[in-house]
Amino acid sequence: MPTCCRSAPCEQIFRPRVARRSLEQYRKKGHGELERRMVAAASEGGLAGARVLEIGGGIGTIQSELVEAGAERGEVVELVSAWEPYARELAREKGLEERTSFRVTDVLEEPEAVEPADVVVMNRVVCCSPDGVRLAGVAARLATRTLVLSFPRDLFLVRTGAQVVNAGLRLMGRSFRVFAHPREALLGAARAEGLAPVASGRKGPWEFVALARA
């Protein structure tokens, strides 16, 4: 099935120990600068009564902070099940068990199975898929108000770095690859769904763009 084909390479990398480490790091340090700015951009206009969807959200740190900031509900949709116990653990620690949820779904294979949300977030997700541009379009279609998307910057050094990483993965016998999709292709997919950029920011090799529906 297509779902298995897409999830299998990610499962080679995003294993339970990676998920556990992600939770431990968040407990110690919280979000990095890029994620803090993404949370701020997603909060523009207020969150009262909003539903948040974090696609490929891992343990769901961004959606949980948006729920803490006033959103009514949050959901993490992941391709890899290894994140689930740690996402639920984080929700318990924050007292958000009744307001957040986690499920394993391939949004490219079954976009109709995912409920649209006021705010959709995808942080460092499109770089994990050869279908990243199409994924940006699906995320934009699901966003009734705002999409906040982060991705590797469209620079020669970043693209070269991705090639080096992929060469190493190939030598290790891994089928997982990283992708530096063109910025304009990603934003074009969102624009085609009726969204327009309203904010952006950069940190190191990463960039985020917030897009809003007119």
N, C-alpha and C positions, 0 to 999 in steps of 0.2 A: 504494500500500500504506500502511497506517496507520503503519508504521515511518518511511517517508519523510516523511509529514506531520508527525510529531513531531520528526524530526531536522532538517528543513530550516530552521526558525526558529533553532534553536540553532547551526547551522552558519554563520548570518549573523554571530553574535557570537563564538563560540568557534573562532577561526581559528588556524592554526599560530603566528602571532606572539603571540597571547594565551597559548598553551600554552608557548612559549619564555620569555615574560616571567614566567610563573608559576614555571617552573623556576629562572630567574635570581634571582627574589625569594626563593624558598625557600633557595637556596644562601647568600644574603647574610644573611637574617634568621631562617630557620627558621619555625616555626609562630607564629601570633599567639596571644593569650591564650585565645580561645575554643577553638581547635583543641587547644591544650595540655591544656585541661580535658577536652575530649572524649576525647583519648588516655588520660588518667588514668581517666576513667569507664569506658572500654572495657576497661581493664586490671584493673578490680576483680575479685577472685576468681581472678586468675592467668590466664596465657595459654598455659601449657605444653600442647602438642599441639593448640592451637586453630587453626581455619581462619577467616580474616578475609575478608569480602567488602565492598568499598567501591563502592557504587552511585553512578554519576555522579562518580567520584573524581578526574577530571582526570588529573594526573600521578601520583596515588596516594600522596600524602605521608603520610596518616594510616595506611593499611594498611601502608606500608613501615616506619613507626615502630613499629607493633604487632608486626610480624615481628621487627624488631630487638630488641624488648622480650621476645621469647620465643615468639610464635605460630609454629606450624609452617609455615603457608603463607598467602599473601595473594593476592587477585585484585581487579583493577579491572574493572568492567563499565561501559562508557560508551556513550552514544548518538552521540557525535561522534568520528570517527577522528583528528582533528587532534592529540589528546593523546598518541596511542600512541608515536611516536618519542621524545618527551620523558619519558614514563613509563618506557620501557625504558632510556633514558639514566640516569635517576635510579636505577633498580634496579641497573644496572651500577656506578654510582659507590658504591653502598652494599654491593656484593657480594651482592646478593639475587636475581640472575638466575635461579637454580635454584629459588627459593622464592616467587617472585611471577609473576603473569601479567596480561595485559591482553587484553580482547576487546571488540568492538563488538556489543552486543546490546540490543534494546529489551525491558526486563524487563516492561513492561506488555503487550506483544504476545506475548512468549514466556517467561512466568515459569517454565515447566517446563524451559526450556533452561539455567536458572541453578541450580547446585547450592546447597542450603542451607549455611549456615555458622554456626559457633558465635557469631561476632560480626559483625554487619552495621552498616555506617556509611553515613550519607547526610548530607553536609555541604553546606548551602546549595544543595540540589537541588530540593526541592519547590517552591521559589519560581520555578523556571524552567519550570513546567508547569501548565497548567490542570487536569491530572489529578493534582495533588500529593497530594490526600487518598487517592486510590486507590493511588498509588505508595507512600505510607506504609504502607498495608495490605499490599501485596505484600512490601515490605521486612520487615515484622514477621513475615509468614508464612515468610520465608526464614531468619529468625533462630532458631536452635535454643536460644540462651542469652540473648543481649543485642542490643538495637538501640540505637544512638546516633544521634540525629536532631537536626539544627539547622534553624532556619527564622526568618523575620522575626518580630519580636515583634508580638503582636496588639494594636497601639496605633493610635489615630487618626492620629498624626503619621506612623507608618510606612505605613499604608494610603494616606494622602495623598501621601507621597513616591513610592509605587509608581505612583500615578496620574500624577504629574508625569513620572516616567521614561517611562511608557508613551506619554504625549502626545509627548514628544520622539522616541521610537522611531517613532511614527506619522508625524511630520513628516519623518523621514529615510527613510520608505518601507520600514522594517523590519517584518517580521511577528512578530518575537520580542517577548514581553511578560513582565513580572514579575508575580508573584502573591503576595499576602499572605493565605494561607489561615488560617481561624480555628484557633486553638490547640486548642480542644476537638475540632474535627473531625479534626485530625491525630492527636491522642492517642487519640480514640475509635476510629479505624481500627486503631491498634496494639492497643488493649485488646480489640477484637473478635477479634484473633488470639491472645489469651491472654497478652499482655504487660502489665506494670504499671510505672509510673514508680518509679525508685529514686533518681534524682539529677537535678539540673538546674542551669543557670547562665545568666547573661546577660552580654552585652558590647555596649554601644551598642544598635543596632537589632536585634541578633541574640540568639537564645535557643537553648539545646540542652537536650534531655531524654534521659536514659538510661533504657531500659525493660528489664526482665528477665522471663524466663519463670519462672513459679512452679514 
